[in-house]
Amino acid sequence: MDSQTTYVVVTTAVVGFAIVVGTMMTTLMEGRAISSAFENMARQPSVADRISGTLLILLAIIESAAIYVLVVCLILLLANPFASYFR
């Protein structure tokens, strides 16, 4: 197997692993945040509106981590700066 084929296979495997782990971790953290927010809303219904507003901001921040993972993976697949070393 030549170096370019090895490069493509390794890059694809690393990107696949990174996108799975990156999205899995953000999904778990979103679930944990929602669960905690609902528990707190059930305990203190009077502050439910403040908790839900904070929850929406928190979910947007957590979701941005998944978007960053996607951007890095797309850069590695489509515009990899190290590709010139293997041609």
SULSULKA-V474784 format. One record per residue. N is the residue number from 0. RES is the residue in three letters. PSI is psi as a letter, one per 20 degrees, with the letter a starting at -180 (none if undefined). NEAR is the number of other C-alpha atoms within 10 Angstrom. Layout:
N,RES,PSI,NEAR
N,RES,PSI,NEAR
//
This chain:
0,MET,p,5
1,ASP,r,8
2,SER,h,11
3,GLN,g,14
4,THR,g,12
5,THR,g,12
6,TYR,g,16
7,VAL,g,14
8,VAL,g,11
9,VAL,g,12
10,THR,g,17
11,THR,g,15
12,ALA,g,11
13,VAL,g,15
14,VAL,g,19
15,GLY,g,13
16,PHE,g,12
17,ALA,g,16
18,ILE,h,19
19,VAL,g,12
20,VAL,g,14
21,GLY,g,17
22,THR,h,17
23,MET,g,13
24,MET,g,15
25,THR,h,19
26,THR,g,16
27,LEU,g,11
28,MET,h,15
29,GLU,g,19
30,GLY,g,13
31,ARG,g,11
32,ALA,g,16
33,ILE,g,17
34,SER,g,12
35,SER,h,14
36,ALA,g,17
37,PHE,h,16
38,GLU,g,12
39,ASN,h,14
40,MET,h,17
41,ALA,h,12
42,ARG,g,11
43,GLN,n,11
44,PRO,i,12
45,SER,h,10
46,VAL,j,12
47,ALA,h,16
48,ASP,h,11
49,ARG,h,10
50,ILE,g,17
51,SER,h,15
52,GLY,g,10
53,THR,h,12
54,LEU,g,18
55,LEU,g,12
56,ILE,g,11
57,LEU,g,15
58,LEU,h,17
59,ALA,h,11
60,ILE,g,12
61,ILE,g,17
62,GLU,h,16
63,SER,h,13
64,ALA,g,15
65,ALA,h,19
66,ILE,h,15
67,TYR,h,12
68,VAL,g,19
69,LEU,g,17
70,VAL,g,13
71,VAL,g,16
72,CYS,g,21
73,LEU,h,14
74,ILE,g,13
75,LEU,h,17
76,LEU,g,16
77,LEU,h,9
78,ALA,l,11
79,ASN,p,13
80,PRO,i,10
81,PHE,j,10
82,ALA,h,15
83,SER,h,8
84,TYR,i,9
85,PHE,j,12
86,ARG,none,10
//
